[in-house]
Amino acid sequence: MADSSPAPAGQQQRVGCFSCSQGVVSTLIRCAAILGLLGTGFVGVWCMITCDIKELKLRLVMVYLILFSVCGIFVEFSLFGVMAKIQFLTSWVGRAVFYIFLGTLCLGSGIPGWVIGPYMCAIGVLIIVARVKWPTLLPDAPGVAVKNRSAASATSQRYNDIELQQGVGPAAEAVELN
């Protein structure tokens, strides 16, 4: 059985029969995602040019494919501060969901869509599996965990305050015991 315990930062970690470092895995996944995003943009442009699209909603889907693929490429290359404006793409799981969404949009757009769509969905699933099984190989952008932790603690504090006011819940029971 392969050791999947977290490795200290900067060291190699065993993944199956391979020994990988954090930078190598994230770079490979980012390169695969960039190829998929280019393919997604191609599918949108190809379908706009060659397909006989009479319905407005199908044209909008192709425009969305093009815009989202450009946005995804900006995120992958950290261009124009897009990451600051679209916070969910700073985490790997957010990107995975985004890639799965793009993959499903591609599926209804001809043969290229049936090639690129599953490819993008597979990248998204790969990111989620890698993030769950080997969390140190795909760290989120700096500050994401801190933001999420502070938001969670603020929400938890609000619920505790409400429970204290209403006299219910673990917070109120702790006050009664004292």
C-alpha positions as CSV (number, residue, x, y, z in Angstrom):
1,M,0.0,0.0,0.0
2,A,1.4,3.4,-0.9
3,D,2.1,6.0,1.8
4,S,-0.2,8.9,1.3
5,S,0.8,10.8,4.5
6,P,1.5,14.5,4.0
7,A,5.1,15.4,3.3
8,P,6.7,18.5,4.7
9,A,6.7,21.5,2.4
10,G,9.2,21.3,-0.3
11,Q,9.8,17.6,0.0
12,Q,8.7,14.8,-2.2
13,Q,5.6,12.7,-1.5
14,R,4.7,9.2,-2.7
15,V,1.7,9.0,-4.9
16,G,1.1,5.4,-5.9
17,C,4.4,4.3,-7.4
18,F,5.6,7.8,-8.2
19,S,7.4,10.3,-6.0
20,C,6.0,13.8,-6.7
21,S,6.7,17.3,-5.4
22,Q,4.1,20.0,-4.9
23,G,5.2,22.2,-7.8
24,V,5.4,19.3,-10.4
25,V,1.8,18.1,-9.8
26,S,0.2,21.6,-9.8
27,T,2.2,22.6,-12.9
28,L,1.1,19.4,-14.8
29,I,-2.6,19.9,-13.8
30,R,-2.4,23.6,-14.7
31,C,-0.9,22.7,-18.2
32,A,-3.6,20.1,-18.8
33,A,-6.2,22.7,-17.7
34,I,-4.8,25.3,-20.1
35,L,-4.9,22.9,-23.0
36,G,-8.5,22.1,-22.0
37,L,-9.4,25.8,-21.8
38,L,-8.0,26.4,-25.2
39,G,-10.0,23.5,-26.5
40,T,-13.1,24.8,-24.8
41,G,-12.6,28.2,-26.5
42,F,-12.1,26.4,-29.8
43,V,-15.3,24.4,-29.4
44,G,-17.2,27.7,-28.8
45,V,-15.7,29.4,-31.8
46,W,-16.0,26.3,-34.0
47,C,-19.7,25.9,-33.2
48,M,-20.5,29.6,-33.7
49,I,-18.9,29.4,-37.2
50,T,-19.8,25.9,-38.5
51,C,-23.0,24.9,-36.7
52,D,-26.4,26.0,-37.8
53,I,-27.6,27.5,-34.5
54,K,-31.0,29.0,-34.8
55,E,-31.8,29.3,-31.1
56,L,-30.6,32.2,-29.1
57,K,-29.9,30.1,-26.0
58,L,-27.5,27.8,-27.9
59,R,-25.6,30.9,-29.2
60,L,-25.4,32.2,-25.7
61,V,-23.9,28.9,-24.5
62,M,-21.2,29.2,-27.2
63,V,-20.5,32.8,-26.1
64,Y,-20.3,31.6,-22.5
65,L,-17.9,28.9,-23.5
66,I,-15.6,31.4,-25.2
67,L,-15.8,33.9,-22.3
68,F,-15.3,31.4,-19.6
69,S,-12.4,29.8,-21.4
70,V,-10.7,33.2,-21.8
71,C,-11.4,33.9,-18.1
72,G,-10.0,30.5,-17.1
73,I,-6.8,31.2,-19.1
74,F,-6.5,34.6,-17.4
75,V,-6.8,32.8,-14.0
76,E,-4.2,30.1,-14.9
77,F,-1.7,32.7,-16.0
78,S,-2.7,35.2,-13.2
79,L,-3.4,37.9,-15.7
80,F,-5.3,41.2,-15.1
81,G,-6.0,40.4,-11.5
82,V,-8.9,38.0,-12.4
83,M,-8.2,35.9,-9.3
84,A,-8.9,38.8,-7.0
85,K,-12.3,39.3,-8.7
86,I,-13.3,35.7,-8.9
87,Q,-12.5,34.3,-5.4
88,F,-13.7,30.8,-5.8
89,L,-11.1,30.1,-8.5
90,T,-8.3,30.7,-5.9
91,S,-9.0,27.3,-4.5
92,W,-8.4,24.1,-6.4
93,V,-11.8,22.7,-5.6
94,G,-13.4,25.9,-7.0
95,R,-11.4,25.4,-10.2
96,A,-12.4,21.8,-10.3
97,V,-16.1,22.7,-10.2
98,F,-15.5,25.4,-12.8
99,Y,-13.8,22.8,-15.1
100,I,-16.6,20.3,-14.7
101,F,-19.1,23.0,-15.5
102,L,-17.2,24.0,-18.6
103,G,-17.0,20.3,-19.6
104,T,-20.7,19.8,-19.3
105,L,-21.3,23.0,-21.4
106,C,-19.1,21.5,-24.2
107,L,-21.0,18.2,-24.3
108,G,-23.9,19.5,-26.4
109,S,-21.7,21.1,-29.2
110,G,-20.8,18.5,-31.8
111,I,-17.9,16.1,-32.0
112,P,-15.2,18.5,-30.7
113,G,-17.5,19.1,-27.7
114,W,-17.7,15.4,-27.0
115,V,-13.9,15.2,-27.0
116,I,-13.2,18.4,-24.9
117,G,-16.2,18.1,-22.6
118,P,-15.2,14.8,-21.0
119,Y,-11.5,15.9,-20.9
120,M,-12.5,19.0,-18.9
121,C,-14.7,17.0,-16.6
122,A,-11.9,14.5,-16.1
123,I,-9.5,17.3,-15.1
124,G,-12.0,18.6,-12.6
125,V,-12.5,15.1,-11.1
126,L,-8.7,14.6,-11.0
127,I,-8.3,17.8,-9.1
128,I,-10.9,16.8,-6.5
129,V,-9.5,13.3,-6.1
130,A,-5.9,14.7,-5.7
131,R,-7.0,17.3,-3.3
132,V,-8.8,14.8,-1.1
133,K,-6.2,12.1,-1.2
134,W,-3.0,14.2,-1.2
135,P,-4.0,17.7,0.0
136,T,-0.4,18.9,0.3
137,L,0.3,18.4,-3.4
138,L,-2.3,21.0,-4.5
139,P,-2.3,23.8,-1.9
140,D,-4.7,26.6,-2.3
141,A,-3.5,30.1,-3.1
142,P,-2.0,31.9,-0.1
143,G,-4.6,33.3,2.2
144,V,-7.5,31.1,1.1
145,A,-7.4,28.8,4.1
146,V,-7.1,31.8,6.4
147,K,-10.1,33.6,4.8
148,N,-12.2,30.4,4.9
149,R,-11.3,29.7,8.5
150,S,-12.0,33.3,9.7
151,A,-15.4,33.2,7.8
152,A,-16.3,29.9,9.5
153,S,-15.3,31.1,12.9
154,A,-17.3,34.3,12.4
155,T,-20.4,32.3,11.4
156,S,-19.9,29.9,14.3
157,Q,-19.7,32.9,16.7
158,R,-22.9,34.4,15.3
159,Y,-24.7,31.0,15.9
160,N,-23.3,30.9,19.4
161,D,-24.6,34.4,20.1
162,I,-28.0,33.6,18.8
163,E,-28.2,30.4,20.9
164,L,-27.2,32.4,24.0
165,Q,-29.9,35.0,23.3
166,Q,-32.5,32.3,22.9
167,G,-31.3,30.2,25.8
168,V,-30.8,27.0,23.7
169,G,-27.9,25.0,22.4
170,P,-24.5,24.0,23.7
171,A,-23.5,27.7,24.4
172,A,-26.5,28.3,26.6
173,E,-26.1,25.0,28.4
174,A,-22.5,25.9,29.2
175,V,-23.6,29.2,30.8
176,E,-26.3,27.4,32.8
177,L,-23.8,24.9,34.2
178,N,-21.5,27.7,35.5
